Amino acid sequence: MISTLIFDKDGTLFDFQATWGHWTGEVLAKIAAGNATQLNAIANELRYDLDKRELRPDSVVIAGTPAEIVQVIKPHVPEVSEQQLLGQLNELAKSAPQVEIIPLGRFFETLREMGLNIAVMTNDAEEPARAHLSEHDGAIDVIVGSDSGFGAKPDPDPLLAIARKLGVDPETCVMIGDSTHDLRAGRSAGMKCIAVLTGLATEQDLRDFADLIIQDIGDLPDILKADHVFETT
């Protein structure tokens, strides 16, 4: 029996490129402060297309933590400390425009009516994540970020921490995400894994790590109501 759904945030609940593509360009422009050479160098390291204002599929921004992103940027801005950069990124991230994959209010309400716990585990920092999900505070039981003290995906520890917080068996939890980081974490935690195709990873990328692949989270309520939902992979 399924007790709990644990969602990734970006690429799963929110459209990744629509949210972070534009935001990344603005942030890099602020960091480079008018230095075109520096801007191009950082964008290249982050695998960010300045013309298209898009992150490439191999960018660290997609599944990496803010601290990992800072490690990539730092060599290009030696005059700024890692802590300053991290603080700047997290503060700017709170105001990043969020584009929901589907209307989340009704979606979460439906899941609650089904008697399910709802949690979010993101490799983003916890404070920006809470800002992004503030409209849905009443529906989400637990929000964990990469800086919440439990580690980051693909390690299973943050997912196991969520299960402990909710007092549920990990085997009754389902991890839903758009990246191999999400699914590897879920598998290692002994949870079922559902992949969505709303991120930058392809079905082929995700196939070996998922118990089930769906187009987007909007398919979840009907799928979870079905008997033997995980028997077909």
C-alpha positions as CSV (number, residue, x, y, z in Angstrom):
1,M,0.0,0.0,0.0
2,I,1.3,3.4,-0.9
3,S,1.4,5.9,2.0
4,T,3.6,8.8,0.7
5,L,4.5,10.5,-2.5
6,I,7.9,12.3,-2.5
7,F,8.3,14.8,-5.3
8,D,11.3,16.3,-6.9
9,K,10.7,20.0,-7.4
10,D,12.3,21.4,-10.6
11,G,11.3,19.6,-13.8
12,T,8.7,17.6,-11.9
13,L,6.4,20.1,-10.2
14,F,7.7,23.1,-12.1
15,D,8.8,23.6,-15.7
16,F,12.6,23.6,-15.6
17,Q,13.5,25.7,-18.6
18,A,10.7,28.2,-18.1
19,T,11.8,28.7,-14.5
20,W,15.5,28.4,-14.5
21,G,16.5,29.1,-18.1
22,H,15.7,32.8,-17.9
23,W,16.7,33.1,-14.3
24,T,20.2,31.7,-14.9
25,G,20.9,34.3,-17.6
26,E,19.9,37.1,-15.3
27,V,22.0,35.7,-12.4
28,L,25.1,35.2,-14.5
29,A,24.8,38.7,-15.8
30,K,24.7,40.0,-12.2
31,I,27.7,37.9,-11.2
32,A,29.7,39.0,-14.3
33,A,28.8,42.6,-13.7
34,G,29.2,43.7,-17.4
35,N,32.3,41.7,-18.0
36,A,31.4,39.8,-21.3
37,T,34.5,37.6,-21.2
38,Q,33.7,36.5,-17.6
39,L,30.0,36.0,-18.5
40,N,30.8,33.8,-21.5
41,A,33.3,31.7,-19.5
42,I,30.9,31.1,-16.6
43,A,28.0,30.3,-19.1
44,N,30.3,27.8,-20.9
45,E,31.2,26.0,-17.6
46,L,27.6,25.8,-16.5
47,R,26.6,24.6,-20.0
48,Y,24.2,27.5,-20.4
49,D,23.2,28.9,-23.8
50,L,23.2,32.7,-23.5
51,D,21.5,33.2,-26.9
52,K,18.6,30.7,-26.3
53,R,18.6,31.4,-22.5
54,E,18.5,27.6,-21.9
55,L,20.4,25.1,-19.8
56,R,21.9,22.2,-21.7
57,P,21.0,18.7,-20.5
58,D,24.5,18.1,-19.0
59,S,24.4,21.3,-16.9
60,V,25.2,21.0,-13.2
61,V,22.3,23.4,-12.6
62,I,19.8,20.7,-13.5
63,A,20.4,18.2,-10.7
64,G,23.2,19.7,-8.7
65,T,23.0,21.5,-5.4
66,P,23.7,25.2,-5.0
67,A,27.0,24.4,-3.4
68,E,28.0,22.3,-6.5
69,I,27.0,25.2,-8.8
70,V,29.1,27.5,-6.7
71,Q,32.1,25.3,-7.2
72,V,31.8,25.7,-11.0
73,I,31.4,29.5,-10.8
74,K,34.0,30.3,-8.1
75,P,37.2,30.0,-10.3
76,H,35.8,32.7,-12.5
77,V,35.1,35.2,-9.7
78,P,38.1,34.8,-7.3
79,E,37.3,38.1,-5.6
80,V,34.0,36.7,-4.2
81,S,34.0,34.0,-1.4
82,E,32.2,30.7,-1.8
83,Q,29.9,31.7,1.0
84,Q,29.0,35.0,-0.6
85,L,28.3,33.3,-3.9
86,L,26.1,30.7,-2.2
87,G,24.2,33.3,-0.3
88,Q,23.7,35.3,-3.5
89,L,22.4,32.3,-5.4
90,N,20.0,31.2,-2.7
91,E,18.6,34.7,-2.2
92,L,18.1,35.2,-6.0
93,A,16.6,31.8,-6.3
94,K,13.7,32.7,-4.0
95,S,12.4,35.1,-6.5
96,A,12.8,32.9,-9.6
97,P,9.5,32.8,-11.5
98,Q,7.8,29.4,-11.1
99,V,5.8,27.8,-13.9
100,E,3.7,24.9,-12.7
101,I,3.6,21.8,-14.8
102,I,-0.1,21.5,-14.0
103,P,-2.2,23.5,-11.6
104,L,-0.7,22.2,-8.3
105,G,-3.5,23.4,-5.9
106,R,-6.1,21.0,-7.2
107,F,-3.5,18.3,-7.9
108,F,-2.4,18.3,-4.3
109,E,-6.0,18.4,-3.1
110,T,-6.8,15.3,-5.1
111,L,-3.8,13.4,-3.6
112,R,-4.8,14.4,-0.1
113,E,-8.3,13.2,-0.7
114,M,-6.8,9.9,-1.6
115,G,-5.2,9.8,1.9
116,L,-1.6,10.2,0.7
117,N,1.2,12.1,2.5
118,I,2.9,14.6,0.2
119,A,6.6,15.5,0.5
120,V,9.2,17.4,-1.6
121,M,12.9,16.6,-1.7
122,T,14.9,18.9,-3.9
123,N,18.6,19.5,-4.5
124,D,17.8,23.2,-4.3
125,A,18.3,24.8,-0.9
126,E,15.4,24.5,1.5
127,E,14.7,28.3,1.9
128,P,14.1,28.9,-1.9
129,A,12.1,25.7,-2.1
130,R,9.8,26.8,0.7
131,A,9.4,30.2,-1.1
132,H,8.5,28.4,-4.4
133,L,6.0,26.2,-2.7
134,S,4.6,28.7,-0.2
135,E,1.2,28.7,-1.9
136,H,0.8,25.0,-1.1
137,D,2.1,25.0,2.5
138,G,-1.1,23.4,3.7
139,A,-0.9,20.5,1.3
140,I,2.8,19.5,1.8
141,D,3.8,17.6,4.9
142,V,7.6,17.8,4.5
143,I,10.0,19.9,2.4
144,V,13.6,18.9,2.4
145,G,16.4,20.7,0.6
146,S,20.1,19.8,-0.1
147,D,21.1,21.9,2.9
148,S,18.5,20.6,5.4
149,G,21.1,18.3,7.0
150,F,20.4,15.0,5.3
151,G,22.5,15.2,2.2
152,A,21.4,15.4,-1.4
153,K,20.2,13.1,-4.2
154,P,21.3,10.7,-5.5
155,D,22.1,9.6,-1.9
156,P,19.0,8.0,-0.3
157,D,19.5,9.7,3.1
158,P,17.2,12.7,2.5
159,L,14.4,10.4,1.3
160,L,14.8,8.1,4.3
161,A,14.7,11.2,6.6
162,I,11.4,12.1,5.1
163,A,10.0,8.6,5.8
164,R,11.2,8.9,9.4
165,K,9.6,12.3,9.8
166,L,6.3,11.0,8.6
167,G,6.6,7.7,10.5
168,V,6.2,5.5,7.4
169,D,8.0,2.6,6.0
170,P,10.2,3.5,3.0
171,E,8.7,0.6,1.1
172,T,5.3,2.4,1.1
173,C,6.8,5.6,-0.4
174,V,7.1,6.5,-4.0
175,M,9.8,8.9,-5.4
176,I,8.6,10.9,-8.4
177,G,11.2,12.8,-10.4
178,D,12.6,13.8,-13.8
179,S,16.2,12.9,-13.4
180,T,18.4,9.9,-12.7
181,H,19.5,11.6,-9.5
182,D,15.9,11.4,-8.2
183,L,15.3,7.8,-9.3
184,R,18.7,6.5,-8.1
185,A,18.0,8.0,-4.7
186,G,14.6,6.4,-4.5
187,R,15.9,3.0,-5.5
188,S,18.7,3.2,-2.9
189,A,16.1,4.1,-0.3
190,G,14.0,1.0,-1.1
191,M,11.2,3.1,-2.6
192,K,9.2,2.7,-5.8
193,C,10.2,5.2,-8.5
194,I,8.1,7.0,-11.1
195,A,9.8,9.0,-13.8
196,V,8.2,12.0,-15.5
197,L,9.1,13.3,-18.9
198,T,8.8,17.0,-18.1
199,G,12.5,17.6,-17.4
200,L,15.5,17.5,-19.7
201,A,16.1,13.7,-19.4
202,T,14.7,11.4,-22.1
203,E,12.7,8.2,-21.6
204,Q,15.8,6.3,-22.6
205,D,17.8,8.1,-19.9
206,L,15.3,7.2,-17.2
207,R,14.2,3.7,-18.3
208,D,16.7,1.7,-16.3
209,F,16.0,3.5,-13.0
210,A,12.2,3.8,-13.0
211,D,9.4,1.3,-12.1
212,L,7.1,3.4,-14.2
213,I,7.4,6.2,-16.7
214,I,4.6,8.7,-17.2
215,Q,4.3,11.9,-19.2
216,D,3.7,14.3,-16.3
217,I,2.4,14.3,-12.7
218,G,-1.1,14.9,-14.0
219,D,-1.3,11.2,-14.8
220,L,-0.6,10.2,-11.2
221,P,-4.0,10.2,-9.5
222,D,-5.6,7.8,-12.0
223,I,-2.5,5.6,-12.1
224,L,-2.3,5.3,-8.4
225,K,-6.0,4.3,-8.2
226,A,-5.3,1.4,-10.5
227,D,-4.6,-2.1,-9.1
228,H,-1.1,-3.5,-9.4
229,V,0.2,-0.2,-10.6
230,F,3.8,-1.2,-10.4
231,E,3.5,-4.6,-12.0
232,T,4.3,-3.3,-15.5
233,T,7.6,-1.5,-16.0
